[in-house]
Amino acid sequence: MTVELVEFTDPGCSYAWGTEPKVRRLRWQYGHRLRWRRVVVGLHPPGWTDGWHDPASPQTLSDYWKGVGAVTGMPFPSPLHHLHATTEDACRLVKAAERQDGAAASGGPVDRPSDRLLRLLRESWYVWGRPADTVERGLALAAAVDGLDVERLARDVDGTQVEAAFRADLAEARRPNEYVLNKPDKRVGYGAAQPTEDGMRFGIPCMVLTGSGGEVTVSGWTDWAEWAAALEAASPGIAADARPLPTPAEAFATWPLLTRPELEMLCGPDHELPADVVRHEWAGGVAWLVSTAALAPP
């Protein structure tokens, strides 16, 4: 039986970036059993402030993300070359890319075009430190996504249908369920509903799973065991249908850039890297890329 999965996320969310290892494992092992739908939350509208510094600066934000990375293990941008003006344009680009997902929209271990674009947007923030916070910057990244028609993407992103889809996502994100409303740990990134200018929204990252066992929510920074337990509760017995974890060669054939936590989550701590990958190391962390993807920063 298929499990309906609704993912609440945002390209600029540091805890969503920190959760990428688990997202990739979930897609690899259970993608054939999931119908995956994404809701973008518009984390930072134009004119946002970080809430701690007035004004925010690349250094203060990089320092904050360094603290998040200390929790999640994922890299952070150092240096951060510019503050992002908003995450909403990146969200719109993801919604526009979803119009090209086609038959792949149900899920599976191979990412859809919109998944690949979302990942490149995240990397622009947290690997390269050059957030793709405008349509123009996002379109430049989109040129690297196989199967994505960039000319169509450029037309769609400014269209009424994409704007309606984006606004519908914002509205859905601002109808948090009882689980996140009642979560006791209210810290940002730990899954509780968060205040907005007009109410409350789902804390991110968050997955709402619905299957034969009912609806189960897993939200915020947590370990893989909680994700596996939520999936089993939503669909009892699903663990028996999990695909084996990938070899490093299979992982890099699926995803051209992998961080250390992703490799350890997918391939175990004692993995051996394929010969055709290159190491990229900077002050905020390390990642490995297949040699054909070792491009200059966006």
N, C-alpha and C positions, 0 to 999 in steps of 0.2 A: 504494500500500500504506500502511496506517495504521501510524504509529509509536506505540508504547506509551511514555508519559512518566510517570514517577513523580517528583513534586516533594516534597522534604523541606523543611519550613519551619516558621515559628512567627510568630504575629501580632506579638510583641514584639521580633523580631530586627532589629537595626539594619542589618545587612548584607543581609538579605532585603528590607528597605525600600529600601536603596540599589540593589537589583537590579530593582526594579519597572519601570524603563524597558525593560530587556531582556525581562522577562516579558511586558509589554504588546506589544512588537514581535513576540515569538515567537507570541503568541496571534493577533495580527492577521494576520501573514503566513502562518502555517502551521497555525492552529487547525483548518482543515478536514482536515488530514492527521494530527492528533494525537488520541490517546485519553488524556486527561489525568487522572491520579489523584494526590490530595494525601495526604501523610502529615505530621501535625503531631508535633513532637518534644517538646512540654512543656518548653520551654527553661528556665523558671524555676518550680520548684515552690514551694508555700507555704514561707516561711521562707528563701528564697534570699538570698544576699549577692552583691555585685558582685565580690568577690575582691580588690579593691584598697583599699577604704575600710571602716572599721569604726567607726561604722555608715555606710552609704551615705546620701546626701542627694539631694534633687532637683538641687542645684547640681552635685555631683560627677558624677552620672549625665548631666546635660545637657552638662557639659564633655566627658565621654567620647564622647557621641554627636556633639558638635561635631567631635571628631577623626575619627570615622567619616565624617561628612559631608564633611570635607576630602578624604577618599579617594574617596568615591562621587559627590560633587556634590549629593546629595539634602539637603533641608532637615532641620533637627533642632529639637527643642522648646526654645524659650527665650522665656519661662520654662517649666520643667516644674513643673506645679502640684502634683503629688503623685507619690510613688514607687508603682509598681505592686506589689501584694502577691504576685502570681503571674501567669503567662501561661496557666495550665492552664484556668481558666474560659473564657477567650477561645478556647482550642483546642476545648473541648467545644462551645461555640456554633457554631464552624465545622463540626464533625462533625454537629451537629444540623441545621444548614442544608443540609448535603449530602443529607439525606434528602428535601429538596424540590427537588433539581436536576432530577430526572426525565429526560426525553429529552435535555436539554442536557448531560448528564454527559460526553459524548464529546469535548467541546471546541468550538472555533469562535471566531470573533473576538468574539462577544458574550458577555460574562461571564455565568456562571451565578449564581443567587442566593447560593450559598456564596462565590463569588469576590467578589461585590459586598460581602457582609458582611465578609469578610476584609480587603478594602481599607479599609472604614470603620474597622475595628478598628486597622489600621496608622495611619491618619490620626489617630485619637484619641491615639495615642502621639506621632507625629512631626510633625504639623501643629499640632494644638490643644494638645498638652502636657497632656492630661487622659486618661491611659490608661483604656480601658474594661476594667478588670481584674477586674470582678465580673460575674456573670450579669445583675444588674439594669442595670448600665451598658451591657452589650452589647445587652440587649433594647431599651433606649432607642434605640440606633443602628439596630437592625434595623428599626424602624418606617419608616426612610427607604429601605429596599430594596424596589423594585417586585418583585412576584411572590413575596414571602416572607410566609407566614402567621405573624405574630408570636405569636399565641396557641398555635398548634401548636408553634412553636419553643420557647416557654416550657415546654410540657408535655414535649417530647422531650428537652430538655437535661438534665433530671433523671432520665431514664428509664434502664433497664438496657441497652437496645440502644445508646444513645449512649455510655454508660460503657464498654460492651464494645468499641465501635469506637475510642474514645479509647485504651483500654488496648492494643488490637491495634496501633494506630499507634505507641505508645511502644515496644512490643516490636520492631516492624519497624525503627524508627529506631535501635534498639540492636543491630542486626545489620549493621554497616557492611561494605561490600564492600572488596575488596583495593585498589581504586584509592584510596579515601580513607584507608585504613589506611596506605598506603605513600607518601602525598603528603609531600614533604620539608618544606614550609613549614607548621609547626604552629601559626602564629598564628591566634587566633580570627578567623573571618570569611574565611579564605583557603582553606577547603575540606577541610582534613585532618580525620580523625576526632577527636572531642573526648572527654575523659574525663567520666564521670558517676559517681554514687555507687555504681553496680553494674557498671561496665564501660566500654564505649566506645559512642559513637553517631555517626551521620553528622554531619559538619560542615555547617552551613547558611549560605547557601542551597545546594541541591544538586538537580540533575536527573539521573535515570538514564533514558536513551533506549534503546529496543530496537526494531530494525527489521530489514530484510532484510540489513543489514550487520553485525548483531550488537548487543551491548550496549556503550554508550558512556556515560561519566559526565562531567559538567561540574559543577564545584563551586567554591564560594567566590567571592570578588571577582575578576572577570576581565573582559576586554573582549568586545564583541559578536562579534569575529572568532572567538574560541574557541567561543562558542555555535554560530555558523554552521558551523564546522568539525565540531563534534560531531554536529550534526544531519545534515550531509552524510555523515559516516562511518556513522551509524546507518542512513541511508536514501539510498544513492548516487543522485544525480540530483534530489533533492527541491528543490534551489534553483530549478530550472526551473519549479516549481509554486508558487512564492511569490506571494502577492498583492502588488500594488503598495502602497507605503506610503501611509497615509491623508493626506488634506488636513487642515489644522487643523479645518475644520468637521466632517469625518468623525470626527476624534479626539474632539472635544468631544461629538459626538452619541453616542459610545460610552462615554466616561468623563467624568463631570461635573467632576472635579478633576484637573488636570495640573500637574506641576512643570516647572521649566525643563529639567532633564535629560530628562524624558519627552517634552516637546515637541521637543527637539532630536533625540532618538533616533527619534521617530516621523515628524516633519515636516521635519527639517533645521534648520540654524542660522539660516536666513533666512526662517523662517515668518512669516506675518502672522496676527495673532489675529483671530478673528471679532468682530463688533461687539457680540455679546450676552454676552461674558464679562467678569467683573470680576476685578480684581487683589486678592489678599490677601497682604500683606507683613508680616513680623514679624522679630524679631531673628535668628531661625534660618533665614530663607529667604523664598522667594516662591512662590506658586502662583496659578493662575487657575481660576476656577469659572464654569460657565454660570450666568447670572443667576438662574435658577429654583432653583439648588442653593446659592446664597449664603446659607446658614443660619448662625445663631449657633453657636458652638462647642458640642459635646456637653457 
